């Protein structure tokens, strides 16, 4: 198939609200050595995209200035094991909100068996993040209690499922009963509504006073001190964002006395080799579980690529949960191709 010279993409006109996301016509990227060119069927929306749009999360100097950190689609030109026509998902370095994107081959994985391209676009950013932080770095083992903040979001939902996959016991912290029901469907063994319950006291009660062995948090601010209180001795707190504030006042003495570890991580600036290692781990442990149903699709809602601004506005609503994906014209043609309806996705 002929690859066009120009494509539709979503650019950030200036830092600001969702309205600054603008459809533009730009050249199709040229893959560098070791990269693949992907024709995008769908691209996921994630919290770092919102930060980039607001001007608080700049892309690395060598990355695309366009937003979009995860896609699913078909290979146009290949590298490594991939060949034209292969259906794949990929963690991008930016540029996913577009009809084509160039990606290092090590960050590309085959489409999981039984998944549509539109549904699989909701996987890479959150699953790469949780695999790298909670699984590979913090280490989870059968029987561990894992406290998951933001459990109805993309990262929270992935953390619940990967914790269960490794035999751990995820405890979901959410803001509403509706989000709690969703977290339970994903595999949470217990739910804490932080709007009406003290998550520290409830965590200790649910674990018989033991506390959480692992915590994954994207709130920051005063939550870090409270997470320390909720931790078991020898616990590990994984901080993947700090949406409530970058500064946290904590007790160094409690860190010492409880033998705690606190680690932080951002995924996008990491080198290709690190991301390829995460992809290899996912291929071995998670991709078979996606195929056999041990890991199930999150709640996914889809809208056209050109309506990225509406997608960002929806993600910023307090009642939002699950994942949002932007579907290109190519992706929509696949969804309308006469096959069975994609039950994993609803239109926004």
LUMNUVO-557852 format. One line per 5 residues: number of its first residue (from 1); their letters; for each residue z, x, y of C-alpha. Coordinates in nm, 3 decimals. Each point is the difference from the previous one (the first is absolute). Example, Ala and Ser with C-alpha at 12.3 -4.5 7.8 and 13.67 -1.06 7.14 Angstrom:
<pts>
1) as) 0.780/1.230/-0.450 | -0.066/0.137/0.344 .
</pts>
This chain:
<pts>
1) xxxxx) 0.000/0.000/0.000 | -0.086/0.121/0.350 | 0.302/0.086/0.213 | -0.040/-0.113/0.362 | 0.047/0.232/0.296 .
6) xxxxx) 0.244/-0.235/0.175 | 0.286/-0.217/-0.119 | 0.251/-0.249/0.136 | 0.350/0.137/0.045 | 0.316/-0.096/0.185 .
11) xxxxx) 0.100/0.228/0.286 | 0.314/0.009/0.215 | -0.124/-0.049/0.357 | 0.334/0.114/0.150 | 0.363/-0.005/-0.115 .
16) xxxxx) 0.134/-0.354/0.005 | 0.022/-0.331/-0.180 | -0.225/-0.133/-0.274 | -0.263/-0.096/0.256 | -0.094/0.369/0.050 .
21) xxxxx) -0.157/0.009/-0.349 | -0.373/-0.020/0.068 | -0.301/-0.021/-0.235 | -0.244/0.281/0.081 | -0.319/0.152/-0.141 .
26) xxxxx) 0.045/0.365/-0.092 | -0.180/0.254/-0.222 | 0.070/-0.010/-0.372 | 0.224/0.302/-0.076 | -0.145/0.299/-0.179 .
31) xxxxx) 0.222/0.116/-0.289 | 0.116/0.362/0.009 | -0.004/0.216/-0.316 | 0.241/-0.147/-0.253 | -0.013/-0.346/0.159 .
36) xxxxx) -0.155/-0.326/-0.114 | -0.166/-0.263/0.215 | 0.126/-0.350/-0.080 | -0.165/-0.327/0.093 | 0.306/-0.202/0.094 .
41) xxxxx) 0.054/-0.345/-0.147 | 0.349/-0.046/0.146 | 0.261/0.197/0.193 | 0.375/-0.057/0.004 | 0.209/-0.044/0.315 .
46) xxxxx) 0.319/0.208/0.012 | 0.284/0.076/0.239 | -0.141/0.344/0.098 | -0.315/-0.178/0.122 | 0.216/-0.208/0.234 .
51) xxxxx) 0.170/0.316/0.124 | -0.334/0.168/0.062 | -0.123/-0.304/0.192 | 0.314/0.000/0.217 | -0.037/0.371/0.071 .
56) xxxxx) 0.317/0.106/-0.184 | -0.158/0.152/-0.313 | -0.288/0.233/0.083 | -0.239/0.102/-0.279 | -0.005/0.366/-0.103 .
61) xxxxx) -0.251/0.212/0.197 | -0.246/0.023/-0.290 | 0.015/-0.371/-0.093 | -0.221/-0.288/0.104 | 0.120/-0.166/0.322 .
66) xxxxx) -0.082/-0.339/-0.152 | 0.289/-0.192/-0.162 | 0.021/-0.084/-0.368 | 0.178/0.199/-0.271 | -0.107/-0.175/-0.322 .
71) xxxxx) -0.323/-0.147/-0.131 | -0.177/-0.124/-0.309 | -0.373/0.012/-0.049 | -0.285/0.175/-0.179 | -0.101/0.366/0.000 .
76) xxxxx) -0.316/0.076/0.201 | -0.003/0.375/-0.050 | 0.233/0.169/-0.243 | 0.214/0.304/-0.049 | 0.227/0.096/-0.286 .
81) xxxxx) -0.014/-0.259/-0.279 | -0.147/-0.279/0.215 | -0.359/-0.117/-0.006 | -0.198/-0.243/0.217 | 0.087/-0.359/-0.083 .
86) xxxxx) 0.350/0.074/-0.133 | 0.256/-0.258/0.114 | 0.300/0.176/0.150 | 0.308/-0.023/0.221 | 0.098/0.277/0.239 .
91) xxxxx) 0.267/0.125/0.231 | -0.189/0.097/0.315 | 0.089/0.234/0.285 | -0.100/-0.273/0.246 | -0.322/-0.187/0.055 .
96) xxxxx) 0.058/-0.270/-0.261 | -0.069/-0.289/0.240 | -0.374/0.053/-0.041 | -0.296/-0.068/-0.224 | -0.006/0.362/-0.126 .
101) xxxxx) 0.262/0.274/-0.018 | 0.004/0.363/-0.118 | 0.302/0.097/-0.213 | 0.111/0.315/-0.186 | -0.082/-0.059/-0.366 .
106) xxxxx) 0.357/0.077/-0.106 | 0.123/-0.308/0.187 | -0.231/-0.236/-0.189 | 0.094/-0.196/-0.311 | -0.205/-0.229/-0.222 .
111) xxxxx) 0.028/-0.374/0.056 | 0.284/-0.120/-0.226 | -0.124/-0.205/-0.294 | 0.014/-0.371/0.071 | 0.032/0.039/0.378 .
116) xxxxx) -0.254/-0.103/0.261 | -0.095/0.243/0.274 | 0.152/-0.224/0.267 | 0.335/-0.017/-0.182 | 0.006/0.370/-0.083 .
121) xxxxx) -0.042/0.089/0.369 | 0.365/-0.101/0.037 | 0.122/0.278/-0.231 | -0.053/0.360/0.115 | 0.207/0.052/0.317 .
126) xxxxx) 0.315/-0.167/-0.128 | -0.020/0.126/-0.359 | -0.077/0.358/0.107 | 0.297/-0.016/0.240 | 0.250/-0.133/-0.255 .
131) xxxxx) -0.125/0.223/-0.283 | 0.039/0.310/0.217 | 0.337/-0.085/0.155 | 0.198/-0.215/-0.242 | -0.146/0.114/-0.332 .
136) xxxxx) -0.110/0.363/0.035 | 0.243/0.118/0.267 | 0.314/-0.212/-0.042 | -0.045/-0.057/-0.372 | 0.086/-0.332/-0.158 .
141) xxxxx) 0.128/-0.050/-0.351 | 0.070/-0.299/-0.223 | 0.309/-0.192/0.103 | 0.013/0.128/0.357 | 0.068/-0.255/0.274 .
146) xxxxx) -0.266/0.026/0.272 | 0.069/-0.167/0.335 | -0.331/-0.102/0.160 | -0.005/-0.091/0.368 | -0.297/-0.195/0.132 .
151) xxxxx) -0.048/-0.111/-0.358 | -0.261/-0.265/0.082 | -0.227/0.245/0.183 | -0.266/0.226/-0.143 | 0.219/0.304/-0.063 .
156) xxxxx) 0.297/-0.212/-0.107 | -0.208/-0.194/-0.250 | -0.144/0.319/-0.146 | 0.351/0.150/-0.023 | 0.126/-0.301/-0.195 .
161) xxxxx) -0.285/0.022/-0.249 | 0.013/0.377/-0.050 | 0.378/-0.010/-0.039 | -0.032/-0.261/-0.274 | -0.285/0.195/-0.161 .
166) xxxxx) 0.240/0.296/-0.036 | 0.280/-0.215/-0.140 | 0.206/-0.008/0.321 | 0.165/-0.308/0.155 | -0.138/-0.087/0.344 .
171) xxxxx) 0.219/-0.193/0.244 | -0.209/-0.160/0.274 | 0.115/-0.029/0.361 | -0.194/-0.270/0.187 | 0.032/-0.226/0.303 .
176) xxxxx) -0.068/-0.344/-0.151 | 0.020/-0.203/-0.318 | -0.381/-0.017/-0.018 | -0.025/0.379/0.007 | 0.282/0.021/-0.254 .
181) xxxxx) -0.190/-0.224/-0.242 | -0.304/0.224/0.042 | 0.204/0.315/-0.067 | 0.142/-0.161/-0.313 | -0.352/-0.078/-0.122 .
186) xxxxx) -0.085/0.369/0.035 | 0.299/0.096/-0.214 | 0.310/0.031/0.218 | 0.315/-0.052/-0.210 | 0.197/-0.123/0.302 .
191) xxxxx) -0.072/-0.102/0.359 | 0.205/0.056/0.314 | -0.084/-0.199/0.315 | 0.111/0.238/0.274 | -0.008/-0.278/0.261 .
196) xxxxx) 0.298/-0.169/-0.164 | 0.153/0.268/-0.226 | 0.139/0.352/0.047 | -0.236/0.207/-0.214 | 0.260/0.273/-0.047 .
201) xxxxx) 0.266/-0.233/-0.139 | -0.255/-0.187/-0.213 | -0.145/0.321/-0.143 | 0.343/0.122/-0.102 | 0.083/-0.340/-0.151 .
206) xxxxx) -0.328/-0.021/-0.193 | 0.052/0.349/-0.145 | 0.366/-0.045/-0.092 | 0.108/0.237/0.278 | -0.237/0.277/-0.114 .
211) xxxxx) -0.246/-0.029/0.288 | -0.374/0.062/0.019 | -0.129/0.313/-0.173 | -0.317/-0.003/0.207 | -0.082/-0.165/0.334 .
216) xxxxx) -0.342/-0.039/0.160 | 0.011/-0.096/0.367 | -0.243/-0.037/0.287 | 0.246/-0.140/0.255 | 0.193/0.306/0.118 .
221) xxxxx) 0.237/-0.032/0.294 | 0.346/-0.113/-0.108 | -0.128/-0.080/-0.349 | 0.028/0.365/-0.104 | 0.379/0.002/0.042 .
226) xxxxx) 0.022/-0.331/-0.187 | -0.222/0.131/-0.279 | 0.237/0.293/-0.041 | 0.284/-0.251/-0.045 | -0.206/-0.191/-0.259 .
231) xxxxx) -0.091/0.311/-0.201 | 0.149/0.111/-0.326 | 0.126/0.355/-0.036 | -0.301/0.225/-0.050 | -0.228/-0.257/0.161 .
236) xxxxx) -0.327/0.071/0.180 | -0.119/-0.184/0.313 | -0.375/0.005/0.059 | -0.094/-0.061/0.365 | -0.368/-0.091/0.038 .
241) xxxxx) 0.013/-0.137/0.356 | 0.243/-0.075/0.282 | -0.119/-0.323/0.157 | 0.344/-0.086/0.141 | 0.055/0.335/0.167 .
246) xxxxx) -0.052/0.372/-0.053 | 0.363/0.097/0.064 | 0.275/-0.067/-0.255 | 0.367/0.094/0.026 | 0.139/0.085/-0.342 .
251) xxxxx) 0.305/0.162/-0.155 | -0.080/0.346/-0.132 | 0.331/-0.016/-0.186 | -0.113/-0.302/-0.200 | -0.325/0.175/-0.090 .
256) xxxxx) 0.207/0.287/-0.136 | 0.263/-0.204/-0.178 | -0.255/-0.230/-0.164 | -0.243/0.285/-0.091 | -0.285/-0.183/0.170 .
261) xxxxx) -0.359/0.098/0.074 | -0.199/-0.144/0.291 | -0.373/0.072/0.005 | -0.278/-0.106/0.234 | -0.375/0.005/-0.039 .
266) xxxxx) -0.328/-0.090/0.167 | -0.306/-0.020/-0.222 | -0.301/0.030/0.231 | 0.053/0.360/0.124 | 0.046/0.142/-0.351 .
271) xxxxx) -0.273/0.232/-0.134 | -0.265/-0.124/-0.244 | 0.157/0.194/-0.285 | 0.329/-0.190/0.039 | -0.175/-0.335/0.009 .
276) xxxxx) -0.209/0.092/-0.304 | 0.319/0.079/-0.192 | 0.137/-0.344/0.087 | -0.328/-0.157/-0.114 | 0.025/0.182/-0.333 .
281) xxxxx) 0.353/-0.134/-0.051 | -0.112/-0.355/0.080 | -0.295/0.031/-0.237 | 0.231/0.093/-0.286 | 0.295/-0.234/0.054 .
286) xxxxx) -0.104/-0.293/0.220 | -0.370/-0.065/-0.062 | 0.058/-0.103/-0.366 | 0.273/-0.237/0.119 | -0.236/-0.157/0.254 .
291) xxxxx) -0.247/-0.064/-0.281 | 0.245/-0.152/-0.249 | 0.194/-0.216/0.247 | 0.327/0.190/0.020 | -0.081/0.047/0.369 .
296) xxxxx) -0.133/-0.321/0.155 | -0.197/-0.060/0.321 | 0.212/-0.049/0.311 | -0.059/-0.298/0.222 | -0.338/0.083/0.159 .
301) xxxxx) -0.170/-0.181/0.285 | -0.352/0.089/0.111 | -0.199/-0.034/0.320 | -0.328/0.147/0.126 | -0.010/0.360/0.124 .
306) xxxxx) -0.106/-0.118/0.346 | 0.325/-0.200/0.026 | 0.227/0.305/-0.029 | 0.180/-0.104/0.320 | 0.104/-0.327/-0.162 .
311) xxxxx) 0.119/0.191/-0.305 | 0.220/0.227/0.212 | 0.142/-0.301/0.186 | 0.086/-0.162/-0.333 | 0.166/0.315/-0.131 .
316) xxxxx) 0.223/0.013/0.307 | 0.137/-0.351/-0.063 | 0.357/-0.011/-0.130 | -0.100/-0.238/-0.278 | -0.275/0.229/-0.132 .
321) xxxxx) 0.037/0.145/-0.348 | -0.222/0.150/-0.268 | -0.324/0.178/0.089 | -0.299/-0.070/0.224 | -0.352/0.131/-0.066 .
326) xxxxx) -0.315/0.009/0.213 | -0.316/-0.089/-0.191 | -0.338/0.141/0.103 | -0.328/-0.190/-0.026 | -0.067/0.198/-0.319 .
331) xxxxx) 0.340/-0.099/-0.139 | -0.058/-0.362/0.090 | -0.334/0.003/-0.179 | 0.181/0.116/-0.313 | 0.261/-0.275/0.038 .
336) xxxxx) -0.280/-0.256/0.037 | -0.200/0.142/-0.290 | 0.053/-0.293/-0.232 | 0.287/0.139/-0.204 | 0.335/-0.165/-0.054 .
341) xxxxx) 0.215/-0.045/0.313 | 0.234/0.291/0.072 | 0.336/-0.164/-0.068 | 0.186/0.303/0.137 | -0.128/-0.060/0.354 .
346) xxx) 0.024/-0.281/0.254 | -0.197/-0.015/0.323 | 0.194/0.035/0.321 .
</pts>
